[in-house]
């Protein structure tokens, strides 16, 4: 039991230490947040007090360095802000110098800083008014190309297989099928012109076929059988047998047993060992 009690005491002490460490961390974080809020409030209070007391000699006494330092920071900030405004003004002027209008009366380029058009002499106010009127006027609908599919809502041409119109977004899949072409719009069928009777009728009448009775009454001509003469088969020609070619006589210096060439004076064949003499 003593060992278990000691183990339980160790576990309890560890859990207590962990709880204290966690609580300490939470309290430190809360203190840090409170310090940040205090510094922000102090900065606001100091700024407001500086604005009120910067001209009071009694309050500035002994704090001249702080007041002079804050005044120097304010002067530096004001100088930087003035430089930023100057650069932004230069950028806007450069952008305005590079932009131009197209005169709606003569088509010349008119810079935004110009007062009159160099092509027709119209004042800038009249040119801008004409451009504004053109922008506000509704765009004319695009006429569909003959033979090409068109959007049923806006009339813009569409390609085969498109699901939506690229101009107005109309769902082409839900559009009704195009109506069939009316019969009045189709080309009238031209009826063939009948030929005259004189051209159709032949000057000579075609012979009428004879009646069957007349054909049947004609006598039937008997055809005698033609004897077929069969020519006798030609006699077979016997080709002469080729004459046998006589065997060449063995050379003088050849073994009569195996035919191996031998040198003059050899007593035995070098191929089969037969005695030559």
C-alpha positions in Angstrom: 0.0 0.0 0.0 2.9 2.4 0.7 4.1 2.1 -2.9 0.7 2.9 -4.3 0.2 5.8 -2.0 3.6 7.2 -3.0 2.7 6.8 -6.7 -0.7 8.5 -6.3 1.0 11.4 -4.4 3.5 11.8 -7.3 0.7 11.9 -9.9 -1.3 14.4 -7.8 1.7 16.7 -7.5 2.4 16.5 -11.3 -1.1 17.4 -12.1 -1.1 20.3 -9.7 2.2 21.6 -11.2 0.8 21.3 -14.7 -2.4 23.2 -13.7 -0.3 26.0 -12.1 1.9 26.3 -15.2 -1.2 26.5 -17.4 -2.8 29.2 -15.2 0.4 31.2 -15.2 0.6 31.2 -19.0 -3.0 32.3 -19.3 -2.4 35.1 -16.8 0.7 36.3 -18.6 -1.1 36.4 -21.9 -3.9 38.4 -20.3 -1.4 40.9 -18.8 0.2 41.3 -22.2 -3.1 42.1 -23.8 -3.9 44.6 -21.0 -0.5 46.3 -21.5 -1.1 46.7 -25.2 -4.5 48.3 -24.6 -2.9 50.6 -22.0 -0.2 51.7 -24.4 -2.7 52.4 -27.1 -4.8 54.5 -24.7 -1.7 56.3 -23.4 -0.7 57.1 -27.0 -4.1 58.6 -27.6 -4.0 60.6 -24.4 -0.5 61.8 -25.1 -1.4 62.9 -28.6 -4.4 64.8 -27.3 -2.4 66.3 -24.5 0.4 67.3 -26.9 -2.0 69.1 -29.1 -3.3 71.0 -26.1 -0.1 71.7 -24.3 2.5 72.2 -27.0 2.1 75.9 -26.9 2.0 76.2 -23.1 5.4 77.2 -21.8 4.7 76.2 -18.3 3.8 72.6 -19.3 6.8 72.5 -21.7 9.2 73.4 -19.0 11.5 70.4 -18.3 10.0 68.5 -21.3 11.4 70.5 -24.2 13.3 67.5 -25.7 10.0 65.5 -25.9 8.0 68.3 -27.4 10.8 69.2 -29.9 11.2 65.5 -30.9 7.4 65.1 -31.6 7.4 68.4 -33.6 10.4 67.2 -35.7 8.5 63.9 -36.4 5.4 65.8 -37.5 7.5 68.0 -39.8 9.1 65.0 -41.4 5.7 63.3 -42.0 4.4 66.5 -43.6 7.4 66.7 -45.9 6.9 63.1 -47.0 3.2 63.6 -47.6 3.9 66.6 -49.8 6.4 64.6 -51.9 3.9 61.8 -52.3 1.3 64.3 -53.5 3.8 65.8 -56.0 4.7 62.4 -57.5 1.0 61.4 -57.8 0.3 64.7 -59.6 3.2 64.0 -62.1 1.9 60.5 -62.7 -1.7 61.8 -63.4 -0.3 64.5 -65.8 1.8 61.9 -67.7 -1.2 59.6 -68.0 -3.4 62.5 -69.3 -0.7 63.5 -71.8 -0.5 59.9 -73.2 -4.3 59.5 -73.5 -6.3 61.0 -76.4 -9.7 61.0 -78.0 -10.6 60.2 -81.6 -12.5 63.2 -83.0 -16.0 62.1 -84.1 -16.1 64.8 -86.7 -12.7 64.3 -88.6 -11.1 61.2 -87.0 -8.0 63.1 -85.7 -6.3 62.3 -82.4 -7.1 64.9 -79.8 -5.0 64.8 -76.6 -7.1 65.3 -73.4 -5.1 68.4 -72.5 -5.8 70.1 -75.9 -8.5 72.8 -76.2 -9.3 72.4 -79.9 -9.0 69.6 -82.5 -6.1 70.1 -84.8 -7.9 68.5 -87.7 -11.3 70.3 -87.8 -10.9 73.0 -85.1 -13.9 71.8 -83.0 -13.6 72.8 -79.3 -12.9 70.1 -76.8 -16.3 70.6 -75.1 -18.1 69.8 -78.3 -16.0 66.8 -79.0 -16.5 65.3 -75.5 -20.3 66.0 -75.8 -20.4 64.1 -79.2 -18.4 61.2 -77.7 -20.7 61.0 -74.7 -23.8 60.9 -77.0 -22.2 58.1 -79.1 -21.5 56.1 -75.9 -25.1 56.5 -74.6 -26.7 55.6 -78.0 -27.7 52.0 -78.1 -25.7 49.8 -80.3 -27.4 48.6 -83.5 -28.2 44.9 -83.6 -25.8 42.8 -85.7 -27.5 41.5 -88.8 -27.2 37.8 -89.1 -25.2 36.4 -92.0 -27.3 34.9 -94.8 -27.4 31.1 -94.3 -25.8 31.2 -90.8 -27.6 30.5 -87.5 -28.6 33.5 -85.4 -29.6 34.0 -81.8 -33.4 34.2 -81.6 -33.2 36.9 -78.9 -30.6 39.4 -80.1 -30.0 38.2 -83.7 -26.2 37.8 -83.2 -24.6 35.0 -85.3 -23.9 31.8 -83.4 -21.8 28.8 -84.4 -23.1 25.3 -84.7 -22.8 23.5 -81.3 -22.9 26.7 -79.2 -25.1 26.3 -76.0 -25.3 30.0 -75.1 -25.2 33.2 -77.2 -21.9 35.0 -76.8 -23.6 38.4 -77.1 -26.6 38.2 -74.7 -26.2 34.8 -73.0 -29.4 33.3 -74.3 -29.8 29.6 -73.8 -29.7 28.2 -77.3 -30.5 24.7 -76.2 -34.0 25.8 -75.0 -34.7 27.8 -78.2 -37.5 26.4 -80.3 -36.6 24.8 -83.6 -36.7 27.2 -86.6 -39.9 27.2 -88.5 -40.0 25.5 -91.9 -39.8 27.8 -94.9 -43.2 28.9 -96.2 -44.3 27.6 -99.5 -44.7 31.1 -100.8 -41.0 31.8 -100.1 -39.8 28.7 -101.9 -39.1 29.0 -105.6 -42.2 28.1 -107.7 -41.9 24.8 -109.5 -41.8 25.2 -113.3 -44.2 22.9 -115.1 -42.7 21.1 -118.1 -43.9 22.5 -121.4 -45.7 19.8 -123.4 -44.4 19.2 -126.9 -46.6 19.8 -129.8 -48.5 16.9 -131.3 -46.7 17.3 -134.6 -43.3 16.9 -133.0 -44.3 13.9 -130.9 -46.1 12.0 -133.7 -43.8 10.4 -136.2 -44.7 10.8 -139.9 -44.5 7.0 -140.4 -46.8 4.9 -138.3 -45.1 2.2 -136.3 -45.9 -1.3 -137.6 -48.5 -3.1 -135.5 -47.5 -6.5 -134.2 -49.1 -9.5 -136.0 -51.8 -11.4 -134.2 -50.9 -14.7 -132.5 -53.0 -16.8 -134.8 -51.1 -15.6 -137.9 -47.8 -16.5 -136.2 -49.0 -19.9 -135.2 -50.3 -20.7 -138.7 -46.9 -20.4 -140.3 -45.3 -23.8 -141.2 -42.5 -25.0 -139.0 -39.2 -25.5 -140.8 -37.4 -28.7 -139.8 -33.7 -28.4 -139.4 -31.7 -31.5 -140.4 -29.2 -32.7 -137.9 -25.6 -31.8 -138.7 -23.2 -34.6 -138.4 -20.1 -33.8 -136.4 -16.9 -34.9 -138.0 -14.3 -35.7 -135.4 -10.7 -35.4 -136.6 -8.5 -38.4 -135.8 -6.0 -37.7 -132.9 -2.5 -37.2 -134.1 -0.1 -40.0 -133.5 2.2 -39.6 -130.6 5.7 -38.6 -131.5 8.4 -40.6 -129.7 11.4 -38.5 -128.9 14.7 -40.3 -129.4 16.5 -41.3 -126.2 19.7 -39.4 -125.5 22.8 -41.2 -126.3 24.8 -42.2 -123.2 27.9 -40.1 -122.6 30.9 -42.4 -122.3 32.7 -42.1 -119.0 36.0 -40.3 -119.1 39.0 -42.4 -118.9 40.8 -42.1 -115.6 43.9 -40.0 -115.6 47.2 -41.6 -115.5 48.1 -40.2 -112.1 44.8 -41.1 -110.4 44.1 -43.9 -107.9 42.0 -46.5 -109.7 40.3 -47.4 -106.4 39.2 -44.0 -105.1 40.2 -41.5 -107.8 42.5 -39.5 -105.6 45.2 -37.8 -107.7 48.6 -39.3 -107.2 52.1 -38.2 -108.0 54.2 -40.1 -110.4 56.3 -42.6 -108.5 53.9 -43.1 -105.6 53.6 -46.7 -104.5 50.5 -46.3 -102.4 47.4 -44.0 -102.7 47.3 -41.2 -100.1 43.5 -41.4 -100.1 42.6 -45.0 -99.6 46.1 -46.7 -99.1 45.6 -49.0 -102.2 48.8 -50.2 -103.8 49.4 -48.4 -107.1 52.1 -50.6 -108.6 
